[in-house]
Amino acid sequence: MSAEHFGLINLIAGERLVPELMQKELTGERLAEELKKLLDKKQNEAVQRRLKEATKRLGEGGASGRAAKVILRTVRSWKEKNESKE
């Protein structure tokens, strides 16, 4: 499997929104460069805006609760079908 990005938010966005520094790329100098970029107000606002857009793709919260309700409905339906056969 091959992917351009490994960070979850970058995968969701389909582009590199936040730096992904791994192994030899993660040096003090490189980290300082990336942090300095975020201190620029315009760049920081652009990143924040793009992050919000990316998180909207996930939809609203509560996925676990919705999934549990679907499972419960399905189990109840199976139970009712089995009880009617008896």
Buried (B, 14 or more C-beta within 10 A) or exposed (E): EEEEBEBEBBEBBEEEBBBBBEEEEEEEEEEEEEEEEEEEEEEEEEBEEBBEEBEEEEEEEEEEEEEEEEEEEEEEEEEEEEEEEE
